[in-house]
């Protein structure tokens, strides 16, 4: 599957526009936060990265082989730098503050799939 074939809104348990994700205060600055929608193996996994007043949302799937970015056994993420996430499977590195752009590794030049998120009245919501 190419990154142009992957439509996040068509994935199992994908949240609808306007869905509440979490409170803004639950997101410490410069940390990665994962939120699951649906409680099964088919859960939609959303990554949130707060960079001061900016918020970035991505599907937790590496565009190289569409595997989750973290290990399933412990759920930990590998941060290459403060705003760079490394896929634990094939070591692709993504710049979270630059549209999830891959800056190193086997899928260089691609991006993580963006999920629009907004902050309204202290709540993080799925955008349109």
N, C-alpha and C positions, 0 to 999 in steps of 0.2 A: 504494500500500500504506500503510495506516495503522500507527501504532506499536502498536496492539493486534493487528494481523495478523502482525507480525514476531515470530517465535519463534526466538531465536538457536540453540537446540539442534537445530532443523530445517534449519539452513543447511549448505551443503556444507563438509565438513572441520571442522565444529564439534567442539571437544574434548569428551571425555566427562568426567563427574564423576570426580575423583581424578587426572586427567592432570596431570603435572608441567609447569609453565609455565617456571619459571626459579628461580634461587636468589634469596633475599631480598636478599642482598648485591649483586646486579646492578642493584638499583633505588635509585639515589640519591634522597634526599629532594627532593620538590617538582619532579620531572622526569617527563615523559611517556615511556613506553616502549611500543613496539609489538612484538608477537610474532605470527608467522604460523604457522598450522597447515595443512599441505598446501603443497606446493611449486609450485603452478601458478597460473594466472590465477584459479582458484577458491579460492585460499587464504582461510581464515578469519582475519581480522585482529582481534586483541585489543589494546585499549589498557589499560595499567596506569598508575595514578597513585598514587605513595606520598606520603602526607601524615603525616610523622613515623612513628607506629606504626600508622597506618590505611592500608589498601590498597583502592583502588577499581578495578574492572574494567568495561570497556565494549566493546561492539562498535564497530569503527571504521567507523561509518556515521552520517551526519547524518540525522535523521528528516525533514528537509525534502524531499529527493529521493533518499535512500538512497545518496548518494555518499560515498566515503571523505572523512575530515576533512582529509587532507593531499594535497599535490600528488603525483601519481604520478611525475613526472619526477625529483624530488629527495627525496621522502619526508619533507620538513620539515613540521613543524606550526607553526601560528601561535598563539602564546600571547598572549592579550589582557592577562592579568595572571598573577600567579604560579600561580593555580589556576583560570584561565579559558581555555578553548580556543575558538578561532574557526575555523569551517568556512571553508576557502579558497575554496569555490565561491559561497556566497551570504551570507557574513559573519554567520551565526548564532553566538552566543556561549553557551557552556555552562560552568556552574560544576561543576568536577570533584569538589569536596568536598561537594556538595549533590545527590547522586544523579544528576549529569549534567544538571541542570535548565537549560533554555534561558532565559537572562535577557535576551536581546536578539536581534532579527532575525526572519526570516520564520516561524520555528517556535516563537515565544515561548509558553511554557507547556507544551511537551513536554519529554521527557527523552531522553538517550542511552539505548540499550538496555543495561541492567545485566547483567554476567556475574559470578556469585558466585565470589569467590576467597578462599582461606584460606592462612594460613602455618602450616606444620607442620614442625618440626625443620629450620628454615632454608630450606625449599623452599616456593615458591608453587605452589599446586594449584588446579585448578578445583573449586569447591564444588558443593553440591547445590542 
